[in-house]
């Protein structure tokens, strides 16, 4: 499956230490030939000011890199499904908090509203996990979401097993390949990266 002419929803949740990766990920997706990248952010992403980014600067970067306005409210996210706005949604990074809500059908952020509408169209969601409790309380949610229809994980690994033994982070080198496999209805393997 090629990505030429595909429309990508690119959802960002509050794993701020991974925000530095976003621009290069978006540029790689653009180079794959997609026709549109629609940025979607969680409330915390929009409002967070950290040592990595100030919320306003991060939103500006997303809009400039994608050429599209950010979807930053539940009201703006609601039409994503009914208007069939994208072919796939990529959550990168996806926090343990967002994953837990996804696993339990909670829709209280723009990202989750966009996904809720999108999956009713029987289209894929690609998840780039980034959480300090991936091998803790979030592990059950990873298992739940792995068994949900149209949900695909970007391969992930332990982040820093010595100082953060329960932390998981996606392997950014697999994003494009995971999206392609998801369009074919397949979970890329191996799901555990080295």
N, C-alpha and C positions, 0 to 999 in steps of 0.2 A: 504494500500500500504506500503510495506516495502522498505527500502532504500538499501538493500543488493545488491551489484554489480552495483549500479548506479554511474554514473560519474557526479560530481558536479562542475560547474564553480562557483568560489567564487570571486565575484567582490567587490572591495573596492573603495569608492570614498572619497573625502576629509573632512569628518566630524571627524577631528582629535581627538576630545574629546572622541569619542567612540572607538578609536583604541585599548584601553586597554582591550576591551571585545573580540577582535578577536581571540586570542589564545584559550581561553576556548570554544568559538563557534566552531572553527575548530576541536578541540579535541572531542567535542560532536558529530559533524558530522562524524568524523572518527569512533567513537564508534558505530555509527548506522549501520556500515557494508558496507559503500560505497567502491567502488573499486578504485576511484580516486577523488582527489580534485585538480582542476586546478585554481591557483590564477591569478586574472586579476586585474590590478590597473589602476586608472585614472592617468593622468599626474600630478595632484597636489599631489596625494598620494605618488607617486614615489619621488617627489622633495621637499616635505614639511619637514621642520625641526621645530618642536614645542616643547613645554615643555613636551608633551606626548611621542613623538618618534622623532628620526631623520630618515629621509627617508631611508637611507641606512640600518639602523638597522631594520626598519620595514619590508623592502623587505627581508632581511636575515631571520627574524622570519617567514615570510610567506613561504619562500622556505623550511626552515628546518622543519616546522610543517606539511606542505603538502607533502614534498618529491618531489616537482615539481618546475621547473623554473617559475618565474612570467612572465605573458604576460603583457608587459609594453609599447607597441607601437601599432599603428593602423595596421601596416604591420603584426605584430605577431598575432593580434586579428582577422584579416580578415578570416583566414581558419577555425575559430571555427564553423561556420555554414556549409560551403561547405564540410568540413571533418567530420561533425557530431561528434564533439569532446566531447560534454557533453549532459546529459539528462535534466538538469535544470541549470539555472543561478540564483544564489542568490546574490543580491546586498545588502551588509551589512557592513557599513551603506550606505544608499543612500541619498545624499544631495538634497536640493531643486533645486540646479543648474542642477544636473544630471536628476532629475525627470522632470524638465521643458523641457530639451532637448529631453528626451524620449517621452514626451507628444506631442512634436512638430516635431518629426522625424529628429532631428539634430544628426549627427554622427561625432563628432570631438574629441573623446577620445577612448582609447583602450576598455574601458568598453562598451561604446555605440556601437562601431563597432562589438564587440563580440555579443552583444544583437541583433543587426540588422541581423547578419548572423544566429544566433540561432533561432529567431522567424520565419524565413522563413521555418524552419523544423517543425513548429506547435508544439513547445515544450514550457513548462512553464518558466516564469521568476518570481522569488519571491523577493519582495521589502521590505527592512527594512528601513523605512523612518527615517531620523534624520535631522531635519531642524529647525532653529529658526523662520521661517516664515510659518510654516505649517498651521496655522489658519489665515494667512494673504494672501499674493499674491500667495503662493504655493498651497493654498486650491483648486483653480480651476484646477491645474495640477493633484492633487490627484484624483479629480472627473473625469478628462479626462482619466487618466490611469486606474482607477477602471473599466471603461467602455470599455477598450481595451481587445481584445481576448488574452488569455494566460498570463495575468498579475495578480499577486496575492500579496496582502499585508500581511506582518507579522503584527499581531495586534499592535496597537500603542496607546499612551496616551500623555497627556500634560506632558511636561518635568518638568517644574518648573513654575506653573501657577501664582505664586506671582511675581517673578522677571522677568520671560520670558513668559508672558501670551499667546503668539502665537506659542510657541515652541512645537514641537512634537518629540517623540522618540519611536522607536520600543520597544516591550517587548521581550527581549531576550529569555524568557522561552518558547516562542511559535515557535521558528525557525524550529525545526524538524517536529512538527505537521503541520506547514504551508506548508512545502515542501511535506509532504505526501499527504495532501489534494490537493495541486496543481497538483500532478501526477494524481489524480482522477478527475481533472477539476473543483475543488470546492474551493471557497474562504472560508477560515477558519472563523468561527464565534464564539463569537462576534468580529468584527474587531476593536472595541474600547475597549482597555484594561483598567482595573482599576488601 
